Amino acid sequence: MTEPATNQTGTQPPAPSGGFDMNQPTIIALCYIAGWGTGGVSGLVGLILALSWQGDNKEPWADSHFTYLARTFWVALAGLVIGIVLTIVFIGVLILALVPVYVTVRAILSMLKAQKREPMPDPQTLLF
């Protein structure tokens, strides 16, 4: 089987318009989104993939996605723990409702950039 064509920078060109590029950050983002239907198991798989692929990737733009997505997992986990503790004073219910929104929005933002093969502008940010 032949290798995919590369451009002058040595990276694969973006997917043709209308196509969907199943690159590593996209796979992780899809795992995070699917995590809400699997009780968080696929989200944990996404974290493991992000951490293991971080030093192993061949495309420099993807590093920022791995940092961004791993940070998304840890912030969401902290949000879940804080939300559970604060359910005693009912504010935790709001926090628990916002965590899936937070993860989904960040996963979609990462996927959109990954489809264009662009790095995340600020992978260390806590917001979007």
N, C-alpha and C positions, 0 to 999 in steps of 0.2 A: 504494500500500500504506500502511496506517496504522501509526503508531508504537505501540509497546507502552504500555500504561497505566502511569502512574507514581503513586506515593503522595505524601503531603503533603511529604515531604522532597525530592522530585524524583528519587528513584531508583526503579528497577523493583522491584516486590514480589518476594519469593522465589518459586521455582518451586512449583507446587501439590504437596501431599504425594503422594509416589509418583513425582513427575516428576524429571527430571534437568536442571539448569540448566547449559547449556554456556557459562559465562562465561569471561572471559579467564584468570583464575588456574587454572580447571579445565583449560583447553586446555593450558596450560604444564605442569601436573602430569601430564597424560596423555602429553605429549611425553616427559617425564622417565622415566616408567614404560616407555614404548615404546622408549626409548633402549637398554635392555638387549637388545632383539631386533634393533636396527638398527645395532649397533656404535657407539652413541653419537651417531649423526647427528641423530636426532630430539631428543636431549637438548641438542645444540648449537642446534638450531632453537628449542627451548624457552627457552634463555638469550637468544637474539636477540630473541624475542618479549617476554620479561620486561623486557629493557633498553629496547626500543623502546616498549612500552606503558606503561612506568612514568610518564612525564611526560604521557602522552596520554589517560589513563583519565578517565572521567566519574564514576566511583563512588569516593568517598573510602576506603571499606573495602578496596578492591583494592590500594592503594599498599603496604600492609604485606605483602600476598601476593607482590608483585613483588620486594620486598627480600628476603623470606624465601626465595623460590624461586631468585633469582640467587645468594644466599649458599649455598644448597644445592649448586648447580652447582660453585661455586669450591671449596668444602670437599671435595666428592667428587673433583674433579680433583686436588687436593692429596693426598687419600687414595690415589688411584690411583698417582700418581708416587711417593709415599713407600712404598707397598706394593710397587711394582715394584723399587725400589732395595733394600728390605729382604728381598726373596726370597732373597738370599744367606744370610741368617741365619734363614730360614724363618718369622720372625714376619710377613713381608710377605704370606705366603699367607693368614694370618688377616685381615690388614688388607684384602686384595683381596676376601676373602669377605664382609667386613662392609660395604664401600662400597655394594653394591647394596641391602642391607637398609636402610642409612641413607637413601639417596635415596628408596627406595620408601616408607618410613615417613613421611618428611617430606612427600613428594608427597601421600600419602593424608591426612595431617593438614591440609594446605592445602586439599585438595579438600573435606573435610568442613566446614571453616569457610566455604569459598567457596559451598558449596551453601546455607548459611544466611545468606550475605551478611554474614558477620562478619569483622572484621579479625583478623589473627594477633596474639596477645597480646604476643609479644616477637620481632619479625622479625629482630633482630640476634643471637639466640642461636645457638650452635653445635650444641646438642643438639636436643631436640624441643620 
